[in-house]
Structures are given as structure tokens and as C-alpha cells.
Amino acid sequence: MKLVLSVLLSAGMLLATGCSSHHGDQGAPGTDESKTLRIITWSDYIPQEIVDQFRQETGIQVEVSLSNNEEIISKLRATGGAGFDLAQPSQDRIISAQREFRIYRPIDLTKVKLDEFRADLLEIVKKNATYEGQLYALPYVWGTEGLLVNSKRASISDYLDLCRPDLKGKTSVRLRRPTLMAFALAIGKDPFALYGDPRAYSALMDEVGRTLIACKPNFRFFYDNKDQLINGVRSGEIVASMMWDSVSWKLNRENPDLKYINPKSGAIAWLDTMALPARGRNEAGAYKWINFTMRPDVAAKIARSIGNFTASKDADALMDPELKAQFAASFPDGMKNLKWYPAIPPGLEEIEGRVLDRIKAAN
């Protein structure tokens, strides 16, 4: 679901106002910065109908830049937190970036309708996005990464089943950190508990690397994007794989034999947020957007577009009944046994990168 895109969408709306997009601190002559909101976010996170509705209700134009966690940090670091009024990083990617680069400003909770948010998700973000006593993000949408399987061709219950001899050449994973986390959980270790101990964490990643290298004959390919995996599943090349819930449920609607399951060692839960870049020019518009997108009617439309679930407390009643039924089938115990990403300390991704390179290079 999370596609790595870096496409700037102006949606043609700025042409009507004669404004242009620029990333300095000063607006172009004659522009009214309070009438433009610049958001850097993930693909599908801001449907055009929501942009149009917000403009109709507030008079504020919305510019959307599509990105990912790494690019959000890179772009805000390059500008010292300028160029955007709202960013949507994952909740585990905020504090280390703030500590190192000071690219965000704290959330003013007096300007937020906190009663619109799910209390449990708000607590998760408070735990992982509070720095020096101040909160730097609010929850937006969440989802999971677990296992997709063609139930007519195989039965699996955990990540290590992707390495079974009977599935040789028929499974797939991404060569990214979620795969390392999943296989660490599957061998009975808690990678998140070792975040504060780089030496122990490095040793665990080395062990996970050896496990994945031994499993390489089972992987038909390492997929880079969801379309690559979808095509492999549809063609029958791939019988089982790690995958996001939203993509798995889409495939399930096409073919009921394709099931998304919560692995025995736990699906990995991600949570994307709303954060304020340090030098954004339209803070008032950003708060209007935050409160607008948590309204149940608006949040439900956004959730339908993404295919995941919203942090809006009362949007559940307006969600697609089929999606709710699919969630219940995949997670009969509800949100139990989900492994939420904690904030990533500096240096861990370098450790993971070396292990991923080793896996990729192994014969």
C-alpha cells in the first residue's frame, strides 16, 4: 500500500489563483499563504474529493506532494523544515529526525479536537512521538503487514512457513526492514526490546540475516512494489508472501481463496501521522486540515480511498461493511497480537541496511 512515489500533484488548483509552488520561506509577490496548504504525504492518502470539499468549506487550496518516510526526512532536512505545512511520516520515524535535524514544531493540543481521535491510537503516538516533553504528531491512518496465502494451495501460520520445502520457489518478501522485524519475531525474539542495545540488536539482525539467506531458494523474487507481487499472486507464481492487509483484502475480493492472516508471532502494525514542519507557513490551515480529516464523514472517505483504517474515533460506523468483515476474518481476536513499531533510535537502520545488502548478495 505504501508506494514509494515522489510525484508533485498540483491538481491544477493553483492555476486558478495565479499562485506557484515554491519552497522558500517567503511567498511570491501577491500570494496569500493562508489560502494555500502544502502537504507531503503517501500515495492515496488525500483523495481529490477531500481536497475539493476542504477548499469549498475553508477557501484553502491544497498542494499535495507524494513521498515516503525517507524522502520526507530528506526534504525537510534540506530546507530546515520549510516547504510544507503538514507532513505525514510514520510514527516511528519522527523523534530521531527531530532530535537530529529539528525539522518539526510541536503540536498545540489546544488547537486540536482530541475527542475526534481514537484514544488507543493517540496513546501509541504520544508514546513514540513525544520529545523533550512535547508531542510532535497525531495519528492519521493505520494498518498491518502480515501473511497472504492461497488457501487452496497451502496452509501457513507464521513467517517461517514461507521457508518450508514444499513452498520452494513459491513465496516472496520485500528486502526491507519489516521483513527483518517479522522474521525476528518468528524465531522467538523481540527486536523492538533491543532497540536500546545496538550490539544485541546487531547480533539479532545477523541471526535474522542467516535465516533469510537460508530461505532464499524459496523466494521466487524479492518484490519492490505491490503491483509486482499482485501480478505474481494472480499468475499463481506466488502461493504465499508477506503483504499489507489492504492489498491482500483487495485480492481476496477478487479470489476468496486468497486469505490475509495474522501470523502466530504477530502482524506488524504501522501508524502514519500528521506532523507540522518547523518552518511551515500556514499553521492555521494545517490545524483546520487535521480537525477536518478526523471528522467521521471525512475520515471514512479517506479510509475507503486507502483501504485501511482511520484514527477517527467515530468513523468506524461509516466504514465499508465488506472491509470490516475482512478485518474480522483476518483478526478474529481483534487488535490483540499486533506488534506496533516503536520509535527508531539513530543508527539502527544502518545495521539493518548492512544485513539487507548481505541477504541480497548471497547466492
ABEGO torsion letter per residue (X at the ends): XBBBBBBBBAGGAAAAAGBBBBABABBBBGBBAAABBBBBBBBGABBAAAAAAAAAAAGBBBBBBBBBAAAAAAAAAAAGGBGBABBBBBAAAAAAAAAAAGABBBBBAAABBAAABBAAAAAAAAAAABBGGBBABBBABBBBBBBBBBAAABBBABAAAAABAAABGABBBBBBAAAAAAAAAAAGBBAAAAAABAAAAAAAAAAAAAAAAAAAAABABBBABAAAAAAAAAAGABABBBBBAAAAAAAAAABAABBBBBBAAEBBBBBBBBBBBAABABAAAAAAAAAAAABAAAAAAAAAAAGBBBABAAAAAABBAAAAAAAAAABAAEABGBBBBBBBBBGAAAAAAAAAAAAAABX
